[in-house]
């Protein structure tokens, strides 16, 4: 499951992008994802202080993201 964040640059609020944060298989149930999202968003925000989370949702991990995580693990 991914947490899909729509984030916007603080210095230029019209500059936005989508960020995918893998939250793991243990949160595969969308209700669990929603419940576990707040600390993940807080951590992302702390490590990316120039960006603001405008909105977020839970979604299935994309195939490309799954491949990226497998490649990165090797």
C-alpha positions as CSV (number, residue, x, y, z in Angstrom):
1,X,0.0,0.0,0.0
2,X,1.2,3.5,-0.8
3,X,0.4,6.8,0.9
4,X,0.0,9.2,-2.0
5,X,0.8,12.8,-1.0
6,X,0.1,15.9,-3.1
7,X,2.8,18.3,-1.9
8,X,3.4,21.9,-2.8
9,X,6.5,24.0,-2.6
10,X,6.2,26.6,0.3
11,X,8.1,29.3,-1.7
12,X,5.9,28.7,-4.8
13,X,2.5,27.2,-3.8
14,X,1.5,26.6,-7.4
15,X,4.4,24.2,-7.8
16,X,3.0,20.8,-6.7
17,X,3.9,17.2,-7.2
18,X,2.7,13.8,-6.2
19,X,4.9,11.8,-3.8
20,X,4.4,8.0,-3.1
21,X,5.4,6.7,0.2
22,X,5.4,2.9,0.6
23,X,3.9,2.1,4.0
24,X,4.2,-1.7,3.8
25,X,2.0,-4.7,3.5
26,X,1.0,-4.6,7.2
27,X,-1.2,-1.6,6.4
28,X,-2.8,-3.2,3.3
29,X,-6.3,-2.6,4.6
30,X,-7.3,1.0,3.5
31,X,-8.7,1.7,7.0
32,X,-5.4,0.7,8.6
33,X,-3.6,2.9,6.1
34,X,-5.8,5.9,7.0
35,X,-5.2,5.3,10.7
36,X,-1.4,4.9,10.2
37,X,-1.0,7.8,7.8
38,X,-0.7,10.7,10.2
39,X,2.8,9.8,11.7
40,X,4.1,9.0,8.2
41,X,2.9,12.4,6.9
42,X,4.5,14.1,9.9
43,X,7.8,12.3,9.4
44,X,7.8,13.2,5.6
45,X,7.0,16.8,6.5
46,X,9.9,17.0,8.9
47,X,12.4,15.6,6.4
48,X,11.0,17.9,3.6
49,X,10.6,21.3,5.3
50,X,10.3,23.2,2.0
51,X,7.2,21.3,1.0
52,X,3.6,21.3,2.4
53,X,1.3,18.3,2.2
54,X,-1.8,19.7,0.5
55,X,-3.8,16.4,0.5
56,X,-3.2,12.7,0.7
57,X,-4.9,9.4,0.1
58,X,-4.1,5.7,0.5
59,X,-3.7,3.6,-2.7
60,X,-2.3,0.4,-4.0
61,X,1.4,0.5,-4.6
62,X,2.1,1.1,-8.3
63,X,3.9,-1.6,-10.2
64,X,6.8,0.8,-11.0
65,X,7.1,1.7,-7.3
66,X,7.2,-2.0,-6.3
67,X,9.9,-2.6,-8.9
68,X,11.9,0.4,-7.7
69,X,11.8,-0.8,-4.1
70,X,13.0,-4.3,-5.2
71,X,15.8,-2.8,-7.2
72,X,16.8,-0.5,-4.4
73,X,16.8,-3.4,-1.9
74,X,19.5,-5.3,-4.0
